[in-house]
């Protein structure tokens, strides 16, 4: 376990601090945004809104960085304002979004980070015209720890800075455990993705890599091969797999990385 801690520390040092290396959970806000959360925006009485939740494919593998696109739509006949942001700096996710993930039996999946750090961040108050929408892509595995394959229901909401009336959206998703060959494909596909979501405020993000989601033992073998070549992202993935095999792989990587060239 000591080797494991040293390796993760070394990987973080080589790529800067983990918080700066991880994809930002919040898109870049407009330049006029405030560095602190503004006073709550009161939803107009006549305002009507809907949340559309969309997953990019109805069936995904456990270990993929599954993105849930959250889009708030103004379904009323008048514009209204929302307040968003101010909830991501130093955090594993945007904390003003609230997600609940349940399995086919109604059991709620645990929160992987129930008390996340939050040093604020930029916030802003866009106005949505009738029919307009505001979106953000949410990395599902940062909000729920899902250990088994199955069909899951995702519900999501955001306070929007409104005292009342913030809507909730829902979507179903099937998650499968990959075979060894499929796991190799998942890792290869993730390695080809950008590390940065590269998102504009109010828009959905591109697919991006997050090796911390590869926390299942089936990924130990393909990650070990890459870690032995010095791939720090693979070391990050191994460090998130809670198994003896992954720990041994990290020890092996330590030996290989310290061997003379």
N, C-alpha and C positions, 0 to 999 in steps of 0.2 A: 504493500500500500504506500510505503515511503517513496519507492520509485515512481509510482503513479502520480503522487502529489508533485514530485519534482518535475516530471515530464509536463504535466499540465501547466505548472508555473513557467517552465522554460518556453513552452509554446506561446503562452500569453505574453512573455517578455519579448519574444522574437517578433511578434505581430502587434505590439503595443498592448495596452490593457484590454481585457476581455470585453469590457463595455464598449470600447471604441471599435473593436473588431467585429462585434456582432451586428447584424443588420438592424438599423434603427426601426423600432416598432411603430414610429409615427412618421408620416410623410413630411416633407419640408413645407413649412407654413409660409404664407406670403410675407414680404418684407415689412408690412405694416402691422404684423402680429405683435402682441404684447408678450413680454417675458414672464408675466405672471397671469394667473387666471383672473379674468375680468368678473364684474358683478353678474349674477345670474340673469340670463335673458328670459323675460317673461313671454311665454307662448301666447299669441293672440287667441282670444276666446274662440274665434271662428276657424282657427287653423286646423287643418287636417293633414296628417302625414302617414306614410306607410314605410315600413322597413322591408326591403327585399334582400334576402340572404341567398347567395349563390355559391355553390362549389363548382370548381372548373371541370371536374369529371365526377360522375356519380359513384364510381368505385375507385378507391385508391389503396395503396399498400401502407400498412403500418410502417413508420419510418420516413415516409415522404413528408416534405414540408407542405402540409395541406393548408391552402389559403382559403379563407371564407370571405367572400366579398360582401361587405355591409354597405348597403345603399339606402339612404333616407330620401324619400320622394315626397315633394310637396303636392298633395292631391287636392289642395283647396283652390279657391279662386283668387287668393291674395298672397302676396309675398310674406315670408316670415324669416326671422333670424334665429340662428342657433349659435351656441358657444361650444367650441371643441378645442382639444389640445391641452397643454399644460400638465400632462400626466405620463410622460414617457422617459424623461431624462434620468439615467441611472437605473432604469427599470427593465425587466424582462419583456415588458409589453405595455400597451396603452391601457392604463388602469381604469379609465372612466367607462370603458366598455365592460359590460357584465355578460358573461357567457355561462350557459348551463348545458351540459351534454349528458344525455341519458341513453342507456342501452335499451334493447328490445323489451327488457323486463321492468323498465322504469327506474333502474338504479342510476343515481347521479355519479358521474365520474369525478374523482378528486381533483382539486386544484394543485398543480405542480409547484406553485409559488403563492401560497395563500396570503403572505404578508410581503409583497414586493416593495423594494425601495422605490421612492418617487421623489426626485429633486425638482419636480415641475417641468418646465420647458415652455416653448412658445405656445400661446393660445390665440385664437382669433374668432371673429363672429361673422361668418359669411351670411349673406341674405339669399334665400332661395326663392326664385320666381315660381309662379304656378307651373307645375309640370317638371320643374328642375330637380336635380338630385345632387346629393353630396355623398361621396363614397370613401371607404377605407378598407384595405385588405387586412384581415386578421389571421395571424399564424395560429391555427387551431391548437397545436401541441404546446403552445405557451400558456394556454388557458385551461387545458384538461389533460390529465394523465390517463391514457387509454392503453390498456395492457392486452386486450384480447380482440380477435377479429369479431365482426358482427355489424349489425345495422344500428346506427346512432342518430339521434335527433339533436340538432344544435339549435339553441334559442339564444338570441343576442339582442341587447338593448344598449342605449347610451343615454345619459341624463340630458344631453343637449343644452344644458344650462336652464332648462325649464323646471318650474316648480312641480308641475304635474303634466300628464298627457304624453310623455315620451313613449312611442310605440315599440313593440317587440316583433322581431321577425324569426322565422324558423325554417330549417331545411334538413332533409335526411341525407345521410351519407353512409355508404358501405365501405368498411375497412377490412382488408384481407391480409393475412400473414404471408409474406413471399416465400417461395422455395429458395434454395441456395442460388440457383441460376438467376431467378428473378431479383434476389437481393443484390447480386453483382450488377445487374442492370440498373437498379435504383441508385446505387452508389455512383456508377459511371455517369448516369444522367444528372445527378446532383453536382458532381464535380465539374460538369460542363456549364452549369448555371452561374450567373453573376453573383457576387457576394452581397451586392447592394440592391435593395428593392427599387431604388431610383424612381421615387414616386413624387408626383406633384400633389399639392394639397387638394383634397376633395376628389382625387382620382384613384382607381384601383392600381395596384402595383404589378410589375412584371413578376414572373416566377423567379425565386432566388434561392440560393443554397443556405441551409442551416443544418450543419452536421450534428448538432445536439439532438435532433429528432431521430437519429439512427440509434436509438437506445435499446434495440432488441438483439438478442444473442445471434440471430441469423446473420447479422451484419459484421460479426467479429472477424470472420475469415477475409472478406474483401477489404475491410479497413486495415487489417494487420499487414496485408501485402503493401498497401499504400503507405502505412506508417513506417514500415521498414525502409522505404525509399525516402523517408524524411518529410512526408506530407503532413504538415501540422494540422490540417483540417481533419485528417484521418485520426490523428491522436486525440483531437477534441471529441470525435465520435466515439472512440474506444473509452474515453474517460467517462462517458455518459451511460455506458452499458453496465448494469449492476450484476456482473457475473465473474466467476473465477477465471474463465477463459479470457475475458477481456483484460483482466488484471495481469495475467501471464503474458498476454500480447504486449501490454505496455512495458513490462519488464524486459521482454525480448527487444522491443524497440529501443529501450535505454541502452542495452548492450551493443546493439548494432550502431547506434548513433555515436557511441563512445569508442568504437573500434577504429584503429588507425587506417587511413585511406591508402 
